[in-house]
Amino acid sequence: ADQDKVNPSSLIFSGVMMLEYMGWREAADLINAAYPRVIQEKFVTYDFA
């Protein structure tokens, strides 16, 4: 708290929910599938380090 840092994952998953709502399930699934791989490869921002 009080570090003025953002959490980009909340924005990413909001986008996923929007895509699902719009019926773009394939695009949402691609993002959901990529997310754990990106974290596993440690290609992340400072808030995940």
C-alpha positions as CSV (number, residue, x, y, z in Angstrom):
1,A,0.0,0.0,0.0
2,D,1.0,3.6,-0.6
3,Q,3.6,2.7,-3.2
4,D,1.8,4.2,-6.3
5,K,2.1,1.0,-8.2
6,V,-0.6,-0.4,-10.5
7,N,-1.7,-4.0,-11.1
8,P,-2.1,-4.6,-14.9
9,S,-3.6,-8.0,-14.4
10,S,-6.9,-6.4,-13.3
11,L,-7.1,-4.4,-16.5
12,I,-6.2,-7.5,-18.6
13,F,-8.9,-9.6,-17.0
14,S,-11.4,-6.8,-17.4
15,G,-10.6,-6.8,-21.1
16,V,-11.1,-10.6,-21.1
17,M,-14.6,-10.2,-19.5
18,M,-15.4,-7.5,-22.1
19,L,-14.4,-9.8,-24.9
20,E,-16.5,-12.6,-23.5
21,Y,-19.5,-10.3,-23.1
22,M,-19.1,-9.3,-26.8
23,G,-19.1,-12.9,-27.8
24,W,-15.4,-12.9,-28.8
25,R,-14.7,-16.1,-26.9
26,E,-11.7,-17.1,-28.9
27,A,-9.9,-13.9,-28.2
28,A,-10.6,-14.1,-24.5
29,D,-9.4,-17.7,-24.5
30,L,-6.1,-16.8,-26.1
31,I,-5.5,-14.2,-23.4
32,N,-6.5,-16.6,-20.6
33,A,-4.2,-19.3,-22.1
34,A,-1.2,-16.9,-22.5
35,Y,-1.4,-15.3,-19.0
36,P,0.0,-18.3,-17.0
37,R,2.7,-18.9,-19.5
38,V,3.9,-15.3,-19.4
39,I,4.1,-15.5,-15.6
40,Q,5.9,-18.8,-15.7
41,E,8.5,-17.4,-18.1
42,K,8.9,-14.5,-15.7
43,F,8.2,-12.0,-18.5
44,V,6.4,-9.7,-16.0
45,T,6.2,-6.2,-14.6
46,Y,7.7,-5.2,-11.2
47,D,4.5,-6.0,-9.3
48,F,4.8,-9.7,-10.1
49,A,8.6,-10.0,-9.5
